[in-house]
């Protein structure tokens, strides 16, 4: 028996039907041009149009799938693609011809998006990505003499790129299907402008109680990625920006391991970067207070030195502080941290921007 879909969009269907769905459907329509996640960010909308026709001894499914050209179209379901983060809305339309030989038909639609990234495979302790997101939907039954129903598979408000596939199967009473059609298309990402990234960093920093640290966060985003979420050119154009050992996106999130949303939705990436930065602040201040207590005659840490400690924590975490020892005249960097260049570089960029001399790649 076929059960109605649940809230999660998943449902139980007969073993016979599952065996049919596991077979590769034909024909396959594969687009040469990718679909693009826009900088709002928003997912594109694809339409898969299917038509029931008479053919020889039965029916078959014809009319393939198409992606609308240009920017994503608004979806008339109370949500605006341009302002609300959206995942694919896959609309399967069955156009019925009058005089169809059967009056009871059903359509099963499936959609999924799959992203594989093996760029970290060669690094010890780091895993490749194999992200999958998919749903199924059932319409059973309808009368093709009277109806042209639309099946809507909604992935919700999640954003994920990779390879998108949609497939529909047309049935009369029971398997096998009378016809199938499948669509495949790459889904890649477009970068926001640098000004958009800086504005979003300032907005989210203020919301997190870090308004005074907004420029610090912009400097980190610049040093980590030059404000880029995606590769801008070459064979990997549109893929999430990856940095060794396992960083992704504008803030190069690697620990904790970023979610699919955080590597494809630049605003989610920014939000996670701010949380990581904020999580290190109290520990950084405690470390500096402990150094001052160890050398009570030493100078107090300045705001510049505190900022450098914050910068360094974002890169190397709590186990590798920037400052380490008082030499009798001044504070010296931690000699065990071979990545101290990060704190120095961030401070150099900060001072340039603060003086009105933006480095290359800061502005659009």
C-alpha positions as MATLAB code, in Angstrom:
seq = 'XXXXXXXXXXXXXXXXXXXXXXXXXXXXXXXXXXXXXXXXXXXXXXXXXXXXXXXXXXXXXXXXXXXXXXXXXXXXXXXXXXXXXXXXXXXXXXXXXXXXXXXXXXXXXXXXXXXXXXXXXXXXXXXXXXXXXXXXXXXXXXXXXXXXXXXXXXXXXXXXXXXXXXXXXXXXXXXXXXXXXXXXXXXXXXXXXXXXXXXXXXXXXXXXXXXXXXXXXXXXXXXXXXXXXXXXXXXXXXXXXXXXXXXXXXXXXXXXXXXXXXXXXXXXXXXXXXXXXXXXXXXXXXXXXXXXXXXXXXXXXXXXXXXXXXXXXXXXXXXXXXXXXXXXXXXXXXXXXXXXXXXXXXXXXXXXXXXXXXXXXXXX';
ca = [
       0.000    0.000    0.000;
       1.036    3.573   -0.602;
       0.812    5.860    2.392;
       0.368    9.609    2.317;
       3.538   11.663    2.688;
       4.382   12.848    6.172;
       5.505   16.248    7.366;
       9.101   15.496    6.429;
       8.142   14.780    2.832;
       9.008   11.073    3.155;
       6.562    8.204    2.791;
       6.388    4.421    2.666;
       5.565    2.783   -0.625;
       5.416   -0.807   -1.763;
       8.580   -2.854   -2.351;
       7.555   -3.313   -5.988;
       7.370    0.414   -6.493;
      10.706    0.955   -4.765;
      12.338   -1.527   -7.131;
      10.941    0.443  -10.054;
      12.177    3.750   -8.635;
      15.680    2.367   -8.213;
      15.993    1.749  -11.946;
      17.682    4.504  -13.969;
      14.893    6.464  -15.680;
      14.922    7.481  -19.320;
      15.160    9.822  -21.010;
      17.722   11.972  -19.193;
      17.813   15.685  -19.874;
      21.066   17.240  -18.664;
      21.692   20.957  -18.977;
      25.030   22.300  -20.145;
      24.613   25.508  -18.145;
      24.596   25.374  -14.342;
      22.010   26.969  -12.105;
      23.363   29.585   -9.707;
      22.817   30.266   -6.043;
      22.455   34.038   -5.940;
      24.088   36.427   -3.522;
      20.869   37.214   -1.609;
      21.365   34.184   -0.972;
      18.611   32.305   -2.805;
      18.307   29.054   -4.683;
      17.087   29.009   -8.281;
      13.683   27.588   -9.155;
      13.479   24.705  -11.617;
      10.343   23.547  -13.403;
       9.884   20.006  -14.650;
       6.993   19.814  -17.084;
       5.571   16.374  -17.894;
       2.796   15.616  -20.399;
       0.652   12.520  -20.813;
       0.253   11.446  -24.464;
      -1.188    8.492  -26.337;
       1.523    6.368  -27.895;
       1.137    3.019  -29.674;
      -0.124    0.506  -27.106;
      -0.130    2.767  -24.132;
       0.955    6.023  -22.602;
       4.324    7.523  -22.025;
       5.727   10.551  -20.295;
       7.091   13.260  -22.550;
       8.067   16.894  -22.465;
      11.266   17.320  -20.524;
      12.440   19.608  -17.782;
      13.617   23.126  -18.126;
      15.325   25.703  -15.969;
      14.039   29.254  -16.380;
      16.668   31.566  -17.894;
      18.054   34.518  -16.037;
      17.607   35.209  -12.318;
      15.340   33.061  -10.132;
      11.627   33.640  -10.532;
       9.363   34.469   -7.602;
       7.357   31.562   -6.252;
       3.709   32.354   -5.631;
       3.485   30.650   -2.263;
       3.866   33.609    0.053;
       7.665   33.618   -0.097;
       9.886   35.843   -2.194;
      12.933   34.222   -3.743;
      14.698   37.564   -3.816;
      14.567   38.193   -0.075;
      14.054   34.851    1.663;
      16.605   32.044    1.616;
      15.055   29.241   -0.449;
      15.946   25.732   -1.498;
      14.767   24.336   -4.832;
      11.061   24.409   -5.563;
      10.608   21.577   -8.054;
       7.224   21.800   -9.762;
       6.095   18.787  -11.743;
       3.194   19.622  -14.040;
       1.280   16.839  -15.768;
      -0.629   18.158  -18.787;
      -3.470   15.766  -19.525;
      -4.819   15.165  -23.035;
      -8.558   14.630  -23.322;
      -9.468   11.135  -24.322;
      -6.674    9.450  -22.369;
      -7.365    5.692  -22.188;
      -7.288    5.547  -18.391;
      -8.919    7.689  -15.738;
      -6.760    6.696  -12.764;
      -3.098    7.709  -12.787;
      -0.420    8.570  -10.282;
       2.888   10.431  -10.335;
       5.840    9.922   -8.007;
       8.435   12.707   -8.008;
      11.848   12.621   -6.417;
      14.401   15.364   -6.035;
      17.835   15.436   -4.480;
      20.985   17.473   -4.459;
      24.362   15.798   -3.955;
      27.736   17.422   -3.263;
      31.026   15.525   -3.175;
      34.330   17.218   -2.335;
      37.496   15.137   -2.047;
      39.999   17.982   -1.780;
      40.875   17.031    1.815;
      41.342   13.288    1.158;
      45.126   13.482    1.170;
      45.270   15.128    4.607;
      45.523   12.917    7.666;
      42.519   13.190    9.946;
      40.355   15.124    7.457;
      37.346   13.690    5.639;
      35.968   14.358    2.211;
      32.437   15.724    1.942;
      29.509   13.654    0.714;
      26.422   15.770    1.375;
      22.975   14.617    0.270;
      19.596   16.248    0.629;
      16.449   14.811   -0.914;
      12.708   14.420   -0.690;
       9.950   12.450   -2.363;
       6.362   13.321   -3.144;
       3.388   11.277   -4.260;
       0.199   12.243   -6.080;
      -2.215    9.312   -6.354;
      -4.573    9.365   -8.056;
      -5.827   11.881  -10.608;
      -7.939   11.802  -13.744;
      -5.855   12.832  -16.779;
      -9.071   13.568  -18.692;
      -9.919   16.380  -16.287;
      -6.815   17.437  -14.377;
      -3.349   18.813  -14.975;
      -2.024   18.644  -11.414;
       1.218   20.084  -10.104;
       3.376   18.169   -7.651;
       5.532   20.419   -5.517;
       8.689   19.022   -3.902;
       9.927   21.612   -1.434;
      13.381   21.332    0.127;
      12.492   24.008    2.657;
      14.636   27.013    3.474;
      17.966   25.237    3.067;
      20.640   26.086    0.551;
      22.938   23.458   -0.901;
      24.780   23.189   -4.181;
      26.277   20.277   -6.060;
      24.426   18.187   -8.640;
      20.658   18.479   -8.604;
      18.515   15.647   -9.967;
      14.758   15.451  -10.317;
      12.812   12.478  -11.613;
       9.127   11.720  -12.178;
       7.365    8.399  -12.798;
       3.864    8.074  -14.233;
       1.746    5.080  -13.168;
      -1.638    3.655  -14.020;
      -2.959    1.547  -11.116;
       0.402   -0.111  -10.266;
       4.016   -0.566  -11.445;
       5.666   -0.761  -13.911;
       5.620    2.938  -14.823;
       4.139    4.085  -18.089;
       6.940    6.569  -18.482;
       9.765    8.401  -16.771;
      11.707   11.605  -17.184;
      14.780   12.866  -15.372;
      16.631   16.136  -15.151;
      20.169   16.818  -13.984;
      21.917   20.136  -13.503;
      24.888   21.496  -11.623;
      24.122   24.030   -8.921;
      26.951   26.479   -8.213;
      27.359   29.632   -6.155;
      27.884   33.288   -6.976;
      29.717   35.554   -4.557;
      28.127   38.561   -2.915;
      29.937   41.862   -3.315;
      32.641   42.705   -0.816;
      30.515   45.588    0.416;
      27.637   43.170    1.060;
      29.913   40.907    3.083;
      31.255   43.776    5.206;
      27.737   45.071    5.793;
      26.523   41.617    6.854;
      29.499   41.166    9.171;
      28.731   44.502   10.843;
      25.024   43.652   11.134;
      25.594   40.229   12.653;
      28.365   41.510   14.914;
      26.026   44.144   16.351;
      23.325   41.521   16.857;
      25.867   39.389   18.769;
      26.966   42.268   21.007;
      30.231   42.723   19.100;
      29.583   46.035   17.325;
      32.969   47.370   18.463;
      34.653   44.340   16.864;
      33.010   44.618   13.435;
      36.203   45.840   11.766;
      38.182   43.021   13.411;
      35.787   40.504   11.853;
      36.019   42.185    8.457;
      39.806   41.933    8.660;
      39.570   38.213    9.453;
      37.225   37.659    6.493;
      39.622   39.563    4.227;
      42.691   37.603    5.375;
      40.880   34.257    5.233;
      39.163   34.552    1.857;
      39.244   38.110    0.439;
      35.485   38.115    1.214;
      34.798   35.178   -1.125;
      32.468   32.266   -0.464;
      33.009   30.626   -3.859;
      35.833   30.178   -6.360;
      35.547   32.970   -8.931;
      37.351   31.511  -11.954;
      38.920   28.394  -13.441;
      37.664   24.835  -13.483;
      36.309   25.089   -9.929;
      34.333   28.269  -10.581;
      31.228   28.337   -8.409;
      32.490   25.669   -5.997;
      32.797   26.558   -2.293;
      36.126   28.226   -1.561;
      38.338   25.627    0.118;
      41.515   26.187    2.107;
      43.913   23.682    3.655;
      43.419   21.783    5.847;
      39.605   21.884    5.681;
      38.321   25.459    5.704;
      35.319   26.620    3.682;
      33.895   29.930    2.627;
      34.325   33.532    3.664;
      35.355   32.726    7.229;
      37.154   29.461    6.274;
      35.169   27.397    8.764;
      36.841   24.084    9.568;
      36.372   23.310   13.283;
      33.636   22.491   13.982;
      33.122   20.829   10.624;
      30.875   23.140    8.586;
      27.389   22.051    7.635;
      26.270   22.002    3.976;
      24.343   25.197    4.697;
      27.497   26.924    5.938;
      29.523   26.097    2.841;
      26.790   27.156    0.374;
      25.033   29.990    2.236;
      27.517   32.788    2.809;
      25.393   34.417    5.515;
      25.365   31.179    7.512;
      29.145   30.978    7.029;
      29.566   34.505    8.387;
      27.317   33.724   11.358;
      29.398   30.659   12.259;
      32.636   32.608   11.953;
      31.347   35.234   14.371;
      30.328   32.527   16.849;
      33.797   30.970   16.678;
      35.477   34.352   17.181;
      33.191   35.246   20.080;
      33.830   31.899   21.734;
      37.554   32.622   21.986;
      37.372   36.111   23.522;
      36.996   35.222   27.197;
      39.769   32.628   27.007;
      42.070   35.096   25.269;
      41.505   37.729   27.956;
      42.047   35.154   30.706;
      45.361   34.174   29.096;
      46.550   37.781   28.985;
      45.555   38.337   32.639;
      47.503   35.226   33.614;
      50.610   36.587   31.861;
      50.244   39.912   33.647;
      49.927   38.050   36.967;
      53.026   36.006   36.204;
      55.058   39.158   35.477;
      53.514   41.804   37.789;
      56.190   44.374   36.881;
      55.442   44.076   33.159;
      53.476   46.636   31.168;
      49.742   46.062   30.845;
      48.592   44.762   27.500;
      47.474   47.521   25.150;
      44.323   47.449   23.023;
      46.489   46.687   19.991;
      48.077   43.692   21.712;
      44.690   42.445   22.925;
      43.336   42.704   19.377;
      46.311   40.713   18.050;
      45.570   37.983   20.584;
      41.936   37.880   19.395;
      43.063   37.642   15.769;
      45.458   34.798   16.526;
      42.878   32.778   18.436;
      40.622   32.707   15.390;
      43.388   31.068   13.363;
      45.078   28.716   15.818;
      42.580   28.289   18.646;
      43.092   28.342   22.406;
      46.114   26.042   22.392;
      48.318   28.504   20.504;
      48.115   32.005   22.012;
      49.864   34.941   20.374;
      51.635   36.428   23.396;
      53.908   34.260   25.528;
      56.624   35.955   27.558;
      57.851   39.241   29.082;
      61.554   39.807   28.268;
      62.104   42.598   30.776;
      61.373   45.361   28.282;
      58.353   44.280   26.258;
      55.956   41.449   25.570;
      57.194   38.860   23.094;
      55.121   36.502   20.903;
      54.683   32.919   21.991;
      57.812   31.140   20.662;
      55.935   27.841   20.339;
      53.360   29.250   17.911;
      54.816   29.112   14.405;
      51.687   30.750   12.986;
      52.138   34.092   14.757;
      52.402   35.718   11.349;
      48.587   35.571   11.261;
      48.151   37.970   14.171;
      50.799   40.326   12.744;
      49.196   40.272    9.282;
      45.686   40.923   10.602;
      46.894   43.867   12.651;
      48.716   45.306    9.644;
      45.504   45.117    7.574;
      43.484   46.611   10.438;
      45.764   49.627   10.701;
      45.701   50.200    6.924;
      41.907   50.142    6.781;
      41.541   52.228    9.916;
      43.815   54.863    8.374;
      41.750   54.943    5.183;
      44.232   52.985    3.034;
      42.346   49.852    2.056;
      44.526   47.000    0.745;
      43.915   45.462   -2.710;
      40.787   43.333   -2.709;
      39.103   45.181    0.140;
      36.799   47.195   -2.101;
      34.731   45.866   -5.025;
];
